[in-house]
Amino acid sequence: MPTEELFGAYNFLLEIQGIINDNKIIVGGFKSMSGMDSETEIIEFKQGNDTVVRKKPGRTTYANIVKTGAGEWGLASLVQLGKAYENMSTSLTGSYIPEYLTEDQAELYKMGLEDKAYVQIEKAVNVYSEGLNKSFELNLYNDNTAYATRRLGELRPNDFPVLEEDLVKPRFTARARTTSSFEDQP
């Protein structure tokens, strides 16, 4: 059965290359896309004594495009996004520090990288939290839910304490071992 037939109810398929021997593999599907908006600031300026006000494009911002309405696939995508943010943070903190920097400069360089890595961890926490909230809303509990819960507990232990189950100790009133015989019965 072709993979496309497994995702028949979806209008779009998510295809990733390089997972298995550089072949493309379909890993998910979705029914709709929203939030593909962007906004570019306009910067007005004058050159020298020129009276003409010129305009040039400034910073472009994009709307959030993750919409978690697809249940398992939405949760899986959020967990993968969180992993990507964590990977980026690890890459930043483990980056090469140029040898030509003095000791003080190298320390400042490391602190700058750590600041950028912290932002990535915050993004990971946000997407894990969003995924966890959505999974609770949909009563969806799977490996991705467990992973997001575990990572939130490790990244923010004060905000997301480890889940523990309190078990009541059994109190049996009967003897641990009983014997009976069919011969003694009337």
VENFEN-V235341 format. One record per residue. N is the residue number from 1. BURIAL is 1 if it has 16 or more other ideal C-beta (glycine too) atoms within 10 Angstrom, else 0. D_CENTER is the distance of its C-alpha to the mean C-alpha in Angstrom with 2 decimals. Layout:
n:N burial:BURIAL d_center:D_CENTER
n:N burial:BURIAL d_center:D_CENTER
//
This chain:
n:1 burial:0 d_center:31.14
n:2 burial:0 d_center:29.25
n:3 burial:0 d_center:25.47
n:4 burial:0 d_center:25.93
n:5 burial:0 d_center:27.86
n:6 burial:0 d_center:24.98
n:7 burial:1 d_center:23.13
n:8 burial:0 d_center:26.31
n:9 burial:0 d_center:25.09
n:10 burial:1 d_center:22.58
n:11 burial:0 d_center:23.82
n:12 burial:0 d_center:21.33
n:13 burial:0 d_center:19.97
n:14 burial:0 d_center:17.05
n:15 burial:0 d_center:18.80
n:16 burial:0 d_center:17.63
n:17 burial:0 d_center:20.38
n:18 burial:0 d_center:20.75
n:19 burial:0 d_center:19.09
n:20 burial:0 d_center:22.56
n:21 burial:0 d_center:25.50
n:22 burial:0 d_center:24.57
n:23 burial:0 d_center:24.92
n:24 burial:0 d_center:22.81
n:25 burial:0 d_center:21.07
n:26 burial:0 d_center:19.81
n:27 burial:1 d_center:16.47
n:28 burial:1 d_center:16.13
n:29 burial:1 d_center:17.81
n:30 burial:1 d_center:17.77
n:31 burial:0 d_center:20.73
n:32 burial:0 d_center:20.38
n:33 burial:0 d_center:18.78
n:34 burial:0 d_center:19.08
n:35 burial:0 d_center:18.44
n:36 burial:0 d_center:19.62
n:37 burial:0 d_center:21.62
n:38 burial:0 d_center:22.40
n:39 burial:0 d_center:24.91
n:40 burial:0 d_center:27.00
n:41 burial:0 d_center:29.05
n:42 burial:0 d_center:32.73
n:43 burial:0 d_center:34.43
n:44 burial:0 d_center:38.20
n:45 burial:0 d_center:40.48
n:46 burial:0 d_center:44.11
n:47 burial:0 d_center:45.57
n:48 burial:0 d_center:48.45
n:49 burial:0 d_center:51.23
n:50 burial:0 d_center:50.13
n:51 burial:0 d_center:50.20
n:52 burial:0 d_center:47.79
n:53 burial:0 d_center:44.27
n:54 burial:0 d_center:41.81
n:55 burial:0 d_center:38.23
n:56 burial:0 d_center:35.32
n:57 burial:0 d_center:31.65
n:58 burial:0 d_center:29.41
n:59 burial:0 d_center:25.70
n:60 burial:0 d_center:23.66
n:61 burial:0 d_center:20.73
n:62 burial:0 d_center:18.53
n:63 burial:0 d_center:17.36
n:64 burial:0 d_center:13.82
n:65 burial:0 d_center:13.71
n:66 burial:0 d_center:10.83
n:67 burial:0 d_center:12.88
n:68 burial:1 d_center:11.85
n:69 burial:0 d_center:15.40
n:70 burial:1 d_center:15.29
n:71 burial:0 d_center:14.40
n:72 burial:0 d_center:13.29
n:73 burial:1 d_center:12.34
n:74 burial:1 d_center:10.34
n:75 burial:1 d_center:8.37
n:76 burial:1 d_center:8.22
n:77 burial:1 d_center:7.17
n:78 burial:1 d_center:4.14
n:79 burial:1 d_center:3.51
n:80 burial:1 d_center:5.26
n:81 burial:1 d_center:4.12
n:82 burial:1 d_center:2.37
n:83 burial:0 d_center:5.59
n:84 burial:0 d_center:7.37
n:85 burial:1 d_center:7.33
n:86 burial:1 d_center:8.51
n:87 burial:0 d_center:10.86
n:88 burial:1 d_center:12.18
n:89 burial:1 d_center:12.93
n:90 burial:0 d_center:14.70
n:91 burial:0 d_center:16.55
n:92 burial:1 d_center:17.74
n:93 burial:0 d_center:19.03
n:94 burial:0 d_center:20.69
n:95 burial:0 d_center:22.24
n:96 burial:0 d_center:25.94
n:97 burial:0 d_center:28.17
n:98 burial:0 d_center:31.33
n:99 burial:0 d_center:34.43
n:100 burial:0 d_center:36.65
n:101 burial:0 d_center:35.02
n:102 burial:0 d_center:36.99
n:103 burial:0 d_center:35.59
n:104 burial:0 d_center:34.94
n:105 burial:0 d_center:33.36
n:106 burial:0 d_center:31.11
n:107 burial:0 d_center:30.03
n:108 burial:0 d_center:29.28
n:109 burial:0 d_center:27.40
n:110 burial:0 d_center:25.20
n:111 burial:0 d_center:24.65
n:112 burial:0 d_center:23.64
n:113 burial:1 d_center:21.05
n:114 burial:0 d_center:19.73
n:115 burial:0 d_center:19.58
n:116 burial:0 d_center:17.49
n:117 burial:1 d_center:15.18
n:118 burial:0 d_center:14.87
n:119 burial:0 d_center:13.64
n:120 burial:1 d_center:10.71
n:121 burial:1 d_center:9.95
n:122 burial:0 d_center:10.44
n:123 burial:1 d_center:8.01
n:124 burial:1 d_center:5.23
n:125 burial:1 d_center:7.19
n:126 burial:0 d_center:7.55
n:127 burial:1 d_center:4.46
n:128 burial:1 d_center:4.54
n:129 burial:1 d_center:8.11
n:130 burial:1 d_center:8.32
n:131 burial:1 d_center:7.23
n:132 burial:1 d_center:9.61
n:133 burial:0 d_center:12.17
n:134 burial:1 d_center:12.31
n:135 burial:1 d_center:12.77
n:136 burial:0 d_center:15.47
n:137 burial:0 d_center:16.99
n:138 burial:0 d_center:17.33
n:139 burial:0 d_center:18.34
n:140 burial:0 d_center:15.90
n:141 burial:0 d_center:15.60
n:142 burial:0 d_center:14.66
n:143 burial:0 d_center:13.14
n:144 burial:1 d_center:9.52
n:145 burial:1 d_center:10.58
n:146 burial:0 d_center:12.26
n:147 burial:1 d_center:9.60
n:148 burial:1 d_center:7.30
n:149 burial:1 d_center:10.79
n:150 burial:0 d_center:11.92
n:151 burial:1 d_center:9.41
n:152 burial:1 d_center:9.99
n:153 burial:0 d_center:13.60
n:154 burial:0 d_center:13.73
n:155 burial:1 d_center:12.20
n:156 burial:0 d_center:14.06
n:157 burial:0 d_center:16.81
n:158 burial:0 d_center:19.02
n:159 burial:0 d_center:16.73
n:160 burial:1 d_center:15.27
n:161 burial:0 d_center:18.23
n:162 burial:0 d_center:18.33
n:163 burial:0 d_center:19.36
n:164 burial:0 d_center:22.91
n:165 burial:0 d_center:25.44
n:166 burial:0 d_center:29.00
n:167 burial:0 d_center:31.45
n:168 burial:0 d_center:35.03
n:169 burial:0 d_center:37.60
n:170 burial:0 d_center:39.97
n:171 burial:0 d_center:43.55
n:172 burial:0 d_center:45.94
n:173 burial:0 d_center:49.52
n:174 burial:0 d_center:50.97
n:175 burial:0 d_center:52.10
n:176 burial:0 d_center:49.72
n:177 burial:0 d_center:52.29
n:178 burial:0 d_center:54.72
n:179 burial:0 d_center:57.55
n:180 burial:0 d_center:59.59
n:181 burial:0 d_center:62.47
n:182 burial:0 d_center:63.71
n:183 burial:0 d_center:67.31
n:184 burial:0 d_center:67.53
n:185 burial:0 d_center:66.64
n:186 burial:0 d_center:69.67
//
